[in-house]
């Protein structure tokens, strides 16, 4: 998409045309940089910076940062925050949704290059630090999506040799994901899906992953992240059992108070109980697309 757009000028203002010469962004900016990762850096008559998308929406609005990278590289750009003393402006790194990946605490960050994403140099005074964007960008964003292939749930299960998919929620980010075997995909639905499909997508950061979504949303370049508030689990007190079988029986009757023994995930989603997620939804996925 980015390579098919042309920047043009009328008098002292710039706009954008598509590949057939149609104006998609009227001339209104003092400066426009070429699109990269779905966004273009622009400056207004006050010479403030902003990043806009293809429909001329400000994703990172004017006046937020005093300087911005002309282009995104693999979904990341350096920016500097405003300070009344320009020499005290601190540097950070954002993604294409404006999320702050690297906090504003550095006096200088070297240019982001694809070959150095695991070790970008940053400086505080004369102290050098290496930034690993693979570790720091731990939030998976559904932006700049390119669709590689799309499957029905049943076809995806056959592809990955799994009988069930389990929807879960990470307690740290409260972000939904699903498991297939020992692998994970992500979820972009806000309720029980009406017509679920699984698309293999690449986002603006170059990450490739399966995405459980509504069929009607296939093709959208930006999708909201499905987040939930996990239910509070009140643990029950158990008497000492001499029989392991008795203990297991009591625990198995307590499905709604279940929590993962490893402590890193819980199968609670919105108003679904664990049984509804792990049984009803997963069992429905064993069929064709008959999701309740």
Protein Blocks (a to p, Z undefined) as FASTA:
>chain_A
ZZmpccddehjaccdddfkopafbdcfbfbdcddeehiacdddfkopacdddfkopafba
ghkambdcfbdcehiacdddddfblklpccddddfkopafbdcfbfbdcdddfklmmocc
ddehjbccdddfklmmmcccdehiacfbdcdfklmmmmnopabdcddddfklopacddeh
jbdcddddfbdcfbdcddddddfkopacdddddfklgoiabdcddddddddddddddddd
fbfklmmmmmmmmmmlgccfklpaccdehjbcfklmmmmmmmmmmmmmlcZZ
